[in-house]
Amino acid sequence: MSTGGNNEGWEVVEEETYALSAQYCGGAEYVDSITEQVDYSLSRNPKGFLNIPGYQNLYLAKTKFRIVGPEVTPSFRIWFRVDTKRRQVHKLYIEVAPPEEMGFADDPFDRDEKPF
């Protein structure tokens, strides 16, 4: 998924490593449906996410654990880099967050709560 390089936001680019890791997380379509709002936020303010201490230009975004009807969606971690000169966000890898690092919604059954 690439949001395109509009004048207002940042272009979000999926690297090959991200596409491959998305396949291990349930496939591109499933991952895209979970990370849609994160992608929007990445296109607006990528530096607003957690910068990993000790690593230059490595960021982490997380989705929250959700329950919608019978469907349970675990928390995912998205690793990315920011290219300030080109105004690009390079998504590097996605994975299911380990239980001790999962983000939990205040109410995991609430559809309207922000999922990250």
LOZA-876074 format. One record per residue (C-alpha): residue number from 1; residue in one letter; x, y, z. Coordinates in pm, whole numbers. Layout:
N
 resi resn     px     py     pz
  NUM    A      X      Y      Z
...
END
This chain:
116
 resi resn     px     py     pz
    1    M      0      0      0
    2    S    133    341    -87
    3    T    -61    654      1
    4    G    105    847   -282
    5    G    315   1153   -232
    6    N     63   1432   -179
    7    N    174   1780    -75
    8    E     11   1761    266
    9    G    138   1431    399
   10    W    409   1172    377
   11    E    424    890    124
   12    V    395    550    295
   13    V    596    278    121
   14    E    589    -92    202
   15    E    929   -253    169
   16    E    964   -613     49
   17    T   1039   -725    403
   18    Y    708   -574    518
   19    A    509   -746    243
   20    L    667  -1080    332
   21    S    604  -1037    705
   22    A    242   -937    634
   23    Q    192  -1277    469
   24    Y    294  -1442    797
   25    C     44  -1225    986
   26    G   -261  -1338    791
   27    G   -204  -1188    446
   28    A   -189   -841    296
   29    E   -566   -784    289
   30    Y   -607   -877    656
   31    V   -309   -666    765
   32    D   -427   -369    556
   33    S   -767   -379    726
   34    I   -602   -372   1070
   35    T   -341   -105    994
   36    E   -555    132    786
   37    Q   -576    401   1054
   38    V   -209    359   1148
   39    D   -118    416    782
   40    Y   -321    736    782
   41    S   -136    856   1093
   42    L    198    761    937
   43    S    111    973    634
   44    R     38   1272    860
   45    N    289   1257   1148
   46    P    531    963   1134
   47    K    766   1115   1390
   48    G    486   1119   1645
   49    F    540    746   1704
   50    L    790    584   1939
   51    N   1152    633   1828
   52    I   1346    323   1933
   53    P   1625    426   2174
   54    G   1972    329   2057
   55    Y   1870    301   1689
   56    Q   1894    590   1451
   57    N   1572    656   1261
   58    L   1385    341   1366
   59    Y   1026    384   1483
   60    L    754    158   1618
   61    A    377    179   1588
   62    K    139    -59   1763
   63    T   -224   -152   1710
   64    K   -446   -250   2002
   65    F   -590   -587   2093
   66    R   -956   -590   1977
   67    I  -1261   -815   2003
   68    V  -1543   -762   1752
   69    G  -1809  -1030   1775
   70    P  -1638  -1366   1739
   71    E  -1328  -1207   1581
   72    V  -1023  -1150   1801
   73    T   -749   -926   1660
   74    P   -416   -932   1840
   75    S   -196   -627   1884
   76    F     54   -578   1601
   77    R    389   -397   1596
   78    I    491   -208   1282
   79    W    859   -117   1241
   80    F    940    172   1008
   81    R   1196    435    906
   82    V   1138    797    802
   83    D   1311    962    505
   84    T   1274   1332    587
   85    K   1425   1457    260
   86    R   1179   1263     44
   87    R    893   1282    295
   88    Q    859    904    286
   89    V    778    648    552
   90    H    925    304    484
   91    K    734     25    656
   92    L    993   -245    725
   93    Y    823   -523    920
   94    I    498   -618   1092
   95    E    454   -880   1362
   96    V    214   -987   1634
   97    A    320   -815   1954
   98    P    424  -1045   2237
   99    P    158  -1059   2511
  100    E    363   -848   2754
  101    E    387   -568   2493
  102    M     35   -577   2351
  103    G   -159   -256   2344
  104    F   -503   -303   2494
  105    A   -804    -87   2423
  106    D   -978     61   2727
  107    D  -1277   -141   2613
  108    P  -1160   -412   2368
  109    F  -1523   -461   2259
  110    D  -1566    -95   2151
  111    R  -1567    -67   1769
  112    D  -1535    312   1772
  113    E  -1223    343   1986
  114    K   -905    438   1800
  115    P   -732    103   1722
  116    F   -376    219   1797
END
